[in-house]
Amino acid sequence: MKRSMVLCTLLLFVTLGLLSACSSRVVERETVKESPPVTVVRPPDVVMVQPQRSAVWVPGHWVQGSYGLEWRSGHWE
């Protein structure tokens, strides 16, 4: 009787140990690498010869394009 009680207790602990090993969680971590900051340098304005005396120089500027910011060169108006 005492022997069967010890065996049942041992069997119970072994079963619980195996069940706890089967139910362990696996956590995967995703490493995200950040790219270095991009330094955007404005291209130099190339001022061409004034076409007329009444023409006014409009400096270049950034505009929102379909793929991000785009540089529009200066021009005479």
TORTORDO-826286 format. One record per residue (C-alpha): residue in one letter; x, y, z. Coordinates in nm, 2 decimals, padded with zeros to 4 digits. Last residue first. Layout:
N
BAKE   aa        X        Y        Z
BAKE    A        X        Y        Z
...
***
This chain:
77
BAKE   aa        X        Y        Z
BAKE    E    00.92    08.46   -06.45
BAKE    W    01.27    08.33   -06.43
BAKE    H    01.35    07.99   -06.27
BAKE    G    01.47    07.82   -05.96
BAKE    S    01.49    07.44   -05.95
BAKE    R    01.22    07.23   -05.81
BAKE    W    01.35    06.98   -05.56
BAKE    E    01.13    06.68   -05.48
BAKE    L    01.00    06.56   -05.15
BAKE    G    00.84    06.22   -05.13
BAKE    Y    00.78    05.96   -05.41
BAKE    S    00.46    06.11   -05.56
BAKE    G    00.59    06.47   -05.51
BAKE    Q    00.57    06.71   -05.22
BAKE    V    00.75    07.03   -05.32
BAKE    W    01.09    07.17   -05.22
BAKE    H    01.20    07.51   -05.34
BAKE    G    01.42    07.68   -05.61
BAKE    P    01.43    08.06   -05.62
BAKE    V    01.19    08.26   -05.84
BAKE    W    01.40    08.52   -06.03
BAKE    V    01.19    08.81   -06.17
BAKE    A    01.18    08.90   -06.54
BAKE    S    01.12    09.27   -06.63
BAKE    R    01.47    09.32   -06.78
BAKE    Q    01.42    09.02   -07.00
BAKE    P    01.60    08.68   -07.03
BAKE    Q    01.80    08.73   -06.71
BAKE    V    02.11    08.51   -06.76
BAKE    M    02.09    08.19   -06.57
BAKE    V    02.09    08.15   -06.19
BAKE    V    02.21    07.80   -06.09
BAKE    D    02.06    07.75   -05.75
BAKE    P    02.27    07.51   -05.55
BAKE    P    02.11    07.17   -05.46
BAKE    R    01.96    07.16   -05.12
BAKE    V    02.14    06.90   -04.90
BAKE    V    01.93    06.62   -04.75
BAKE    T    02.11    06.44   -04.46
BAKE    V    01.96    06.10   -04.42
BAKE    P    01.95    05.96   -04.07
BAKE    P    02.11    05.62   -04.03
BAKE    S    01.88    05.33   -04.10
BAKE    E    01.71    05.17   -03.80
BAKE    K    01.75    04.80   -03.76
BAKE    V    01.45    04.61   -03.62
BAKE    T    01.52    04.28   -03.45
BAKE    E    01.22    04.06   -03.42
BAKE    R    01.20    03.85   -03.11
BAKE    E    01.04    03.51   -03.10
BAKE    V    00.88    03.39   -02.78
BAKE    V    00.84    03.02   -02.73
BAKE    R    00.60    02.93   -02.46
BAKE    S    00.63    02.61   -02.25
BAKE    S    00.33    02.38   -02.26
BAKE    C    00.52    02.06   -02.33
BAKE    A    00.76    02.10   -02.05
BAKE    S    00.47    02.16   -01.80
BAKE    L    00.31    01.84   -01.92
BAKE    L    00.63    01.64   -01.87
BAKE    G    00.68    01.77   -01.52
BAKE    L    00.31    01.71   -01.43
BAKE    T    00.34    01.35   -01.55
BAKE    V    00.67    01.29   -01.36
BAKE    F    00.51    01.44   -01.05
BAKE    L    00.20    01.22   -01.08
BAKE    L    00.40    00.91   -01.15
BAKE    L    00.61    00.97   -00.84
BAKE    T    00.29    01.02   -00.63
BAKE    C    00.14    00.70   -00.77
BAKE    L    00.46    00.51   -00.71
BAKE    V    00.48    00.64   -00.35
BAKE    M    00.12    00.54   -00.29
BAKE    S    00.18    00.20   -00.45
BAKE    R    00.47    00.14   -00.21
BAKE    K    00.27    00.24    00.10
BAKE    M    00.00    00.00    00.00
***
